[in-house]
Amino acid sequence: MRNKNVKRRVVVTGLGVVSSIGIGWQEFWKNLLAGKSGISEVSWFDSKQFDRKFAGEVKCFEPTQFLEAEKIKFLGRASQMALAAGTLALNDAGITVEELPKRSGLGVCIGTTMGEPQIMERFDEDCCKGGMKSTEPLAVSKYPSNNIAATLSINFGFKGPQKMFANACAAGNFAVGQAFDFIKSGKTDLMLAGGADAISRISYTGFHRLIAIAPERCQPFDKNRQGMIPGEGAGILVLEEIEHARKRGAPIYAEILGYGVASDAYHMTQPYFAGGAKAIKKALQGSDLKPESVDYINAHGTGTPENDRTECEVFKAVFGEHLKNIPVSSIKSMLGHTMGAASALESIACCLALKDQKIPPTINYETPDPECDIDCVPNTSRKHKMKVVLNNSLAFGGNNFALTFKKEV
């Protein structure tokens, strides 16, 4: 057991991305700053029965680049993307395959909204077409959501903490927060943390029935916004105790200062400003920060009328007059809503914003909304001096989570 009297700091040393605008953080970041949209017509399933047909699908993902073909048949798409992102993150952190057996006490925390529902979709289709005997025998073993974290632990030989989170679209942030706690408390020195979700007919139909999907594009904070666009992807971060990272000469993107979590206890799908405000206030308090210390906010920014209005209300309640000095952008305008991967990918964007001192834009912004009168970095990325950034999540079920990152110097 490590000395609990020693203050342990947690830093981000590796980033792995699978997204609709690029595989790997370099392509992801280049396209974010360029304002490139990853939204296209749905191809994963037949969408002719839907009057909304667009999603942020990952078109260029090839799992055999990261895993042997024989193993792929045991994994659902979310697990495949998580494994790819985890591999990219470890490589980015300078951790080789040869080193991994020496790091068996390390851990994994992953968030997801839906898990692997496309496995059951295919099982059902096969059963309806050819009866039970025509179904895939391995389907039941690929379906459980815990497979996503287990896949990373098994593949990399991590025998430390392993946790899955299903806190809707804040799940990625919950995973990062738990990994932060594991390192901070001395239980381990390094964790993989993030989120993953894949497009499925089930999730798309659910959002469609909620009348939450926009016709063709996502327009966060725009007066004429019409909803979100479902997406998919995976974002994995390597979190590490700072002296452990420095000792091995690891790259350091940012330091995680703290987080805040709170429940709305209000409604299953509608957000309520009090819970979101409480989470951010707790994050600032736990990080020893004042509201005026925040230089940029990566917003939840789904593009739905209610979410964006409520989130702006949250920001006004916490930051007051200082809000006019804080750029606030939503990368969901480009990626779509990647569910459990969303806040993890947004945490990666926060780290890269600190690294390059640049803010990704909110694209598709055309008409200002008096109820969302924030600086949403419309349509064009921006150079901006930043020391502290905040990643905000407002999820279904009133799950609110805010993370703070600081430029490591």
C-alpha positions as CSV (number, residue, x, y, z in Angstrom):
1,M,0.0,0.0,0.0
2,R,1.4,3.4,-1.0
3,N,1.8,6.3,1.5
4,K,-1.6,8.0,1.6
5,N,-0.1,11.1,3.0
6,V,1.6,11.8,-0.3
7,K,-0.5,13.9,-2.6
8,R,-0.8,12.0,-5.8
9,R,-1.5,13.9,-9.1
10,V,-3.1,12.3,-12.1
11,V,-2.2,13.2,-15.7
12,V,-3.3,12.1,-19.2
13,T,-0.4,10.5,-21.1
14,G,-2.1,8.7,-24.0
15,L,-5.2,9.3,-26.3
16,G,-7.0,6.8,-28.5
17,V,-9.8,7.7,-30.8
18,V,-12.2,5.9,-33.2
19,S,-14.7,8.3,-34.6
20,S,-16.7,9.3,-37.7
21,I,-14.1,11.9,-38.5
22,G,-11.0,9.9,-38.0
23,I,-9.1,7.0,-36.4
24,G,-6.4,8.2,-34.1
25,W,-6.3,11.5,-32.3
26,Q,-4.2,13.2,-34.9
27,E,-6.8,12.8,-37.7
28,F,-9.7,13.4,-35.2
29,W,-8.2,16.6,-34.0
30,K,-7.3,17.9,-37.5
31,N,-10.8,17.4,-38.7
32,L,-12.4,18.9,-35.5
33,L,-10.4,22.1,-35.9
34,A,-11.4,22.1,-39.6
35,G,-15.0,21.8,-38.7
36,K,-15.5,18.6,-40.7
37,S,-18.8,16.8,-40.3
38,G,-18.8,13.0,-39.9
39,I,-22.6,12.8,-40.4
40,S,-23.9,10.7,-43.3
41,E,-26.8,8.5,-44.3
42,V,-27.3,5.5,-42.1
43,S,-25.7,2.3,-43.6
44,W,-25.7,-0.1,-40.6
45,F,-29.4,-1.0,-41.1
46,D,-32.2,-0.3,-43.6
47,S,-33.6,3.1,-42.7
48,K,-36.4,3.3,-45.3
49,Q,-39.0,3.2,-42.6
50,F,-37.6,6.2,-40.8
51,D,-38.1,9.9,-41.8
52,R,-34.8,10.6,-40.2
53,K,-31.9,8.8,-41.9
54,F,-28.6,10.4,-40.7
55,A,-26.0,9.3,-38.2
56,G,-22.3,9.7,-37.3
57,E,-21.2,6.3,-38.4
58,V,-17.6,5.2,-38.4
59,K,-17.1,4.2,-42.0
60,C,-13.4,3.6,-42.1
61,F,-12.9,1.3,-39.1
62,E,-11.2,-2.1,-39.8
63,P,-10.9,-4.1,-36.6
64,T,-8.3,-6.5,-38.2
65,Q,-5.8,-3.7,-37.9
66,F,-5.9,-4.1,-34.1
67,L,-7.0,-7.7,-33.5
68,E,-6.5,-11.1,-35.0
69,A,-9.5,-12.1,-37.2
70,E,-10.0,-15.2,-35.1
71,K,-10.7,-13.1,-32.0
72,I,-13.0,-10.6,-33.7
73,K,-15.8,-13.2,-34.0
74,F,-16.1,-13.2,-30.2
75,L,-16.6,-9.4,-30.0
76,G,-19.3,-6.9,-30.7
77,R,-18.7,-3.7,-32.5
78,A,-18.4,-1.5,-29.4
79,S,-15.8,-3.9,-27.9
80,Q,-13.9,-3.8,-31.2
81,M,-13.8,0.0,-31.3
82,A,-12.9,0.2,-27.6
83,L,-10.0,-2.2,-28.1
84,A,-8.8,-0.2,-31.1
85,A,-8.9,3.0,-29.2
86,G,-7.2,1.4,-26.2
87,T,-4.4,0.1,-28.4
88,L,-3.9,3.6,-29.9
89,A,-3.9,5.2,-26.5
90,L,-1.3,2.8,-25.1
91,N,0.9,3.3,-28.2
92,D,0.5,7.1,-27.8
93,A,1.6,6.8,-24.2
94,G,4.7,5.0,-25.3
95,I,3.7,1.7,-23.7
96,T,4.8,-1.3,-25.9
97,V,3.2,-4.7,-26.1
98,E,6.4,-6.1,-24.6
99,E,6.0,-4.0,-21.5
100,L,2.3,-4.9,-20.9
101,P,3.0,-8.2,-19.0
102,K,5.0,-6.2,-16.4
103,R,2.0,-3.9,-15.8
104,S,-0.6,-6.6,-14.8
105,G,-1.8,-4.6,-11.8
106,L,-3.2,-1.8,-13.9
107,G,-6.9,-1.2,-14.5
108,V,-9.7,-0.4,-16.9
109,C,-12.8,1.8,-16.6
110,I,-15.2,2.0,-19.5
111,G,-18.6,3.7,-20.0
112,T,-21.4,2.8,-22.4
113,T,-25.0,3.6,-23.0
114,M,-26.2,0.7,-25.0
115,G,-23.5,-2.0,-24.8
116,E,-23.8,-4.4,-27.7
117,P,-27.4,-4.4,-28.8
118,Q,-26.6,-5.1,-32.4
119,I,-25.7,-8.6,-31.3
120,M,-29.3,-9.2,-30.2
121,E,-30.6,-7.6,-33.3
122,R,-28.8,-10.1,-35.5
123,F,-29.8,-12.9,-33.2
124,D,-33.5,-11.9,-33.6
125,E,-33.2,-11.6,-37.4
126,D,-31.6,-15.0,-37.7
127,C,-34.2,-16.6,-35.4
128,C,-37.1,-15.1,-37.4
129,K,-35.6,-16.2,-40.7
130,G,-34.4,-19.7,-39.9
131,G,-35.5,-20.6,-36.4
132,M,-33.4,-21.0,-33.3
133,K,-31.0,-23.4,-34.9
134,S,-29.9,-20.8,-37.4
135,T,-28.8,-18.3,-34.6
136,E,-25.2,-17.7,-33.7
137,P,-24.1,-19.9,-30.8
138,L,-21.7,-17.2,-29.5
139,A,-24.3,-14.4,-29.5
140,V,-25.1,-14.6,-25.8
141,S,-21.4,-14.4,-24.8
142,K,-20.9,-11.3,-27.0
143,Y,-23.9,-9.4,-25.7
144,P,-23.2,-8.3,-22.1
145,S,-21.9,-4.7,-21.7
146,N,-19.1,-5.7,-19.3
147,N,-17.4,-7.4,-22.3
148,I,-16.2,-4.0,-23.4
149,A,-14.0,-3.5,-20.3
150,A,-13.2,-7.2,-20.1
151,T,-11.9,-7.2,-23.7
152,L,-9.3,-4.5,-22.9
153,S,-8.3,-6.2,-19.6
154,I,-7.9,-9.6,-21.3
155,N,-6.1,-8.3,-24.4
156,F,-3.6,-6.2,-22.4
157,G,-3.3,-8.4,-19.4
158,F,-4.5,-5.8,-16.9
159,K,-5.4,-7.6,-13.6
160,G,-6.2,-4.5,-11.6
161,P,-9.5,-2.7,-11.2
162,Q,-12.1,-3.3,-13.9
163,K,-15.4,-1.4,-14.0
164,M,-18.2,-0.6,-16.5
165,F,-20.5,2.4,-16.2
166,A,-23.9,2.7,-17.8
167,N,-24.7,6.3,-16.9
168,A,-26.1,7.1,-20.3
169,C,-24.2,9.7,-22.3
170,A,-22.1,10.8,-19.2
171,A,-20.8,7.3,-18.8
172,G,-17.4,8.1,-20.4
173,N,-16.8,10.9,-17.9
174,F,-17.9,8.6,-15.0
175,A,-15.3,6.1,-16.2
176,V,-12.5,8.7,-16.3
177,G,-13.6,10.0,-12.8
178,Q,-13.4,6.5,-11.3
179,A,-10.0,5.9,-12.9
180,F,-8.8,9.2,-11.5
181,D,-9.9,8.0,-8.0
182,F,-8.2,4.7,-8.3
183,I,-4.9,6.4,-9.1
184,K,-5.4,9.3,-6.6
185,S,-6.0,6.8,-3.8
186,G,-2.9,4.8,-4.6
187,K,-4.6,1.6,-5.8
188,T,-2.7,1.7,-9.1
189,D,-0.4,3.9,-11.1
190,L,-2.0,3.7,-14.5
191,M,-5.5,3.2,-15.9
192,L,-7.3,3.0,-19.3
193,A,-10.5,5.0,-19.1
194,G,-13.1,6.1,-21.6
195,G,-16.2,5.0,-23.4
196,A,-17.6,3.2,-26.4
197,D,-20.9,2.7,-28.2
198,A,-21.9,1.5,-31.6
199,I,-24.8,2.5,-33.9
200,S,-27.8,0.1,-33.6
201,R,-31.3,-0.1,-34.9
202,I,-32.6,-0.2,-31.3
203,S,-30.9,3.0,-30.2
204,Y,-31.7,4.8,-33.4
205,T,-35.4,3.8,-33.1
206,G,-35.5,4.9,-29.5
207,F,-34.2,8.4,-30.2
208,H,-36.5,8.6,-33.2
209,R,-39.6,7.7,-31.1
210,L,-38.6,10.4,-28.7
211,I,-38.7,12.9,-31.6
212,A,-35.1,13.8,-30.7
213,I,-33.3,13.3,-34.1
214,A,-32.7,16.2,-36.4
215,P,-33.5,15.8,-40.1
216,E,-29.9,16.1,-41.4
217,R,-27.5,18.0,-39.1
218,C,-26.9,18.9,-35.5
219,Q,-27.0,22.6,-34.6
220,P,-26.2,23.1,-31.0
221,F,-27.2,26.4,-29.5
222,D,-28.8,27.6,-32.7
223,K,-32.2,29.1,-32.4
224,N,-33.5,26.7,-35.1
225,R,-31.9,23.6,-33.8
226,Q,-34.1,20.5,-34.4
227,G,-32.4,17.7,-32.4
228,M,-29.4,15.5,-32.1
229,I,-27.8,13.1,-34.6
230,P,-27.0,9.6,-33.2
231,G,-23.4,8.6,-33.6
232,E,-20.8,5.9,-32.6
233,G,-17.2,5.6,-31.7
234,A,-14.7,5.1,-28.9
235,G,-12.5,7.3,-26.9
236,I,-9.8,5.9,-24.5
237,L,-7.4,7.9,-22.3
238,V,-4.3,6.6,-20.5
239,L,-4.4,8.1,-17.0
240,E,-1.2,8.0,-14.9
241,E,0.2,9.1,-11.6
242,I,2.5,12.0,-12.5
243,E,5.8,10.8,-11.0
244,H,5.2,7.4,-12.7
245,A,4.7,9.2,-16.0
246,R,7.7,11.4,-15.5
247,K,10.0,8.5,-14.6
248,R,9.4,6.8,-17.9
249,G,9.5,10.0,-19.9
250,A,5.8,9.8,-21.0
251,P,4.1,12.6,-22.9
252,I,1.8,14.6,-20.7
253,Y,-1.3,16.2,-22.3
254,A,-3.0,17.6,-19.2
255,E,-3.5,17.1,-15.5
256,I,-6.9,16.1,-14.2
257,L,-7.7,18.3,-11.2
258,G,-11.0,16.9,-10.2
259,Y,-14.7,16.2,-10.9
260,G,-18.2,16.8,-9.7
261,V,-21.2,14.5,-9.9
262,A,-24.8,15.2,-9.1
263,S,-28.3,13.8,-9.9
264,D,-31.2,15.9,-11.1
265,A,-33.7,13.5,-9.5
266,Y,-36.2,15.2,-11.8
267,H,-37.1,13.4,-15.0
268,M,-35.9,10.4,-17.1
269,T,-35.1,12.4,-20.2
270,Q,-35.6,16.1,-19.5
271,P,-32.6,17.8,-17.8
272,Y,-32.9,20.2,-14.9
273,F,-30.5,23.0,-14.3
274,A,-30.0,22.5,-10.6
275,G,-28.3,19.1,-10.9
276,G,-26.0,20.3,-13.7
277,A,-25.0,23.4,-11.8
278,K,-24.3,21.4,-8.7
279,A,-22.0,19.0,-10.6
280,I,-19.9,21.9,-12.0
281,K,-19.7,23.7,-8.6
282,K,-18.5,20.5,-7.0
283,A,-15.9,20.0,-9.8
284,L,-14.6,23.5,-9.2
285,Q,-14.6,23.1,-5.4
286,G,-12.8,19.8,-5.6
287,S,-10.3,21.2,-8.0
288,D,-9.6,24.3,-5.8
289,L,-10.8,26.5,-8.7
290,K,-12.9,29.6,-8.9
291,P,-15.4,30.0,-11.7
292,E,-13.2,32.7,-13.3
293,S,-10.3,30.2,-13.5
294,V,-12.1,28.3,-16.4
295,D,-10.8,29.3,-19.8
296,Y,-13.0,27.0,-22.0
297,I,-16.0,24.7,-21.7
298,N,-16.6,21.7,-23.8
299,A,-20.3,21.5,-23.6
300,H,-22.7,18.5,-23.7
301,G,-24.4,20.5,-26.5
302,T,-26.7,17.8,-28.1
303,G,-28.6,20.2,-30.4
304,T,-32.0,19.4,-28.8
305,P,-34.0,22.5,-27.8
306,E,-34.4,21.5,-24.1
307,N,-30.9,20.3,-23.5
308,D,-29.1,23.3,-24.9
309,R,-31.4,25.8,-23.2
310,T,-31.0,24.1,-19.8
311,E,-27.2,23.7,-20.2
312,C,-26.9,27.5,-20.9
313,E,-29.0,28.1,-17.8
314,V,-26.5,25.9,-15.9
315,F,-23.6,27.9,-17.1
316,K,-25.2,31.2,-16.2
317,A,-26.0,30.0,-12.7
318,V,-22.4,28.9,-12.1
319,F,-20.3,31.4,-14.0
320,G,-22.5,34.5,-13.9
321,E,-21.0,37.6,-15.7
322,H,-17.7,35.7,-16.3
323,L,-19.5,33.4,-18.8
324,K,-19.2,36.1,-21.5
325,N,-15.4,35.6,-21.3
326,I,-15.6,31.8,-21.7
327,P,-15.8,30.1,-25.1
328,V,-18.2,27.2,-25.1
329,S,-18.3,24.7,-28.0
330,S,-20.0,21.4,-28.9
331,I,-18.1,18.8,-30.9
332,K,-21.4,16.8,-31.2
333,S,-22.2,19.2,-34.1
334,M,-19.5,17.2,-36.0
335,L,-19.5,13.7,-34.5
336,G,-23.1,13.3,-33.7
337,H,-24.1,12.0,-30.2
338,T,-21.8,9.0,-29.6
339,M,-23.6,8.1,-26.4
340,G,-21.2,6.4,-23.9
341,A,-18.2,7.5,-26.0
342,A,-19.4,11.1,-26.1
343,S,-17.9,12.6,-22.9
344,A,-14.7,10.5,-23.3
345,L,-14.1,11.9,-26.8
346,E,-14.9,15.3,-25.4
347,S,-12.3,14.8,-22.6
348,I,-9.8,14.0,-25.3
349,A,-10.8,17.2,-27.2
350,C,-10.2,19.1,-23.9
351,C,-6.7,17.6,-23.6
352,L,-5.8,18.5,-27.2
353,A,-7.3,22.0,-26.7
354,L,-4.8,22.6,-23.9
355,K,-2.0,21.0,-25.9
356,D,-2.4,23.2,-28.9
357,Q,-4.2,26.2,-27.3
358,K,-7.0,25.9,-29.9
359,I,-10.7,25.5,-29.5
360,P,-12.8,23.3,-31.9
361,P,-15.9,25.0,-33.3
362,T,-19.6,24.5,-33.0
363,I,-20.5,24.0,-36.7
364,N,-23.9,24.5,-38.4
365,Y,-24.5,27.6,-36.3
366,E,-26.6,30.2,-38.2
367,T,-29.1,32.0,-36.0
368,P,-28.4,33.3,-32.4
369,D,-30.8,32.1,-29.7
370,P,-31.5,34.7,-26.9
371,E,-31.8,31.7,-24.5
372,C,-28.4,30.4,-25.5
373,D,-26.5,33.7,-25.6
374,I,-23.1,32.2,-25.1
375,D,-19.9,32.4,-27.2
376,C,-20.3,29.0,-28.9
377,V,-17.2,29.4,-31.1
378,P,-19.5,29.4,-34.2
379,N,-18.3,27.4,-37.3
380,T,-14.6,28.2,-37.1
381,S,-11.9,27.0,-34.7
382,R,-10.1,29.6,-32.6
383,K,-6.7,30.1,-31.0
384,H,-7.2,30.8,-27.3
385,K,-5.0,31.0,-24.3
386,M,-6.0,28.3,-21.8
387,K,-4.8,26.9,-18.5
388,V,-8.0,25.3,-17.3
389,V,-10.8,23.7,-19.3
390,L,-14.0,22.0,-18.2
391,N,-15.8,19.0,-19.8
392,N,-19.6,19.0,-19.0
393,S,-22.1,16.2,-19.3
394,L,-25.9,16.2,-18.8
395,A,-27.2,12.7,-19.4
396,F,-30.6,10.9,-19.4
397,G,-31.8,10.0,-15.9
398,G,-30.3,13.2,-14.5
399,N,-26.7,12.0,-14.6
400,N,-24.5,15.1,-14.4
401,F,-20.7,14.9,-14.5
402,A,-18.1,17.7,-14.9
403,L,-14.4,17.2,-15.2
404,T,-11.6,19.8,-15.0
405,F,-8.3,19.6,-16.8
406,K,-5.2,21.8,-16.4
407,K,-2.3,22.4,-18.8
408,E,0.6,20.6,-17.3
409,V,3.7,22.8,-16.9
